[in-house]
Amino acid sequence: MTINADGLLSVIDTATNAIVADVAVAGASVVAASPDGTRVYVRDSLRTRSV
């Protein structure tokens, strides 16, 4: 997972290293994945969370 300058979180297929989706997360400062990889948590500049 990466966040680019446009505020998009790129979801990457680790088997192919290809970007499979972009999700808008403007203002994100921290991104973490659950241990099983089924969820992503994003903290934005207002300290709210998105899943």
MONORPE-V762904 format. One line per field, one symbol per residue. ss: DSSP state (H for helix, E for strand, C for the rest). psi: psi as a letter, one per 40 degrees, with the letter a starting at -180 (. if undefined). burial: 1 if it has 16 or more other ideal C-beta (glycine too) atoms within 10 Angstrom, else 0. Layout:
ss->???
psi->???
burial->???
This chain:
ss->CEECCCCEEEEEECCCCEEEEEEECCCEEEEEECCCCCCEEEEECCCCEEC
psi->hihidefhhhhhhedefiheihhhfhehdhhiiideeeihhhhaeefiii.
burial->001000011000000000000000100100000000000101100000000
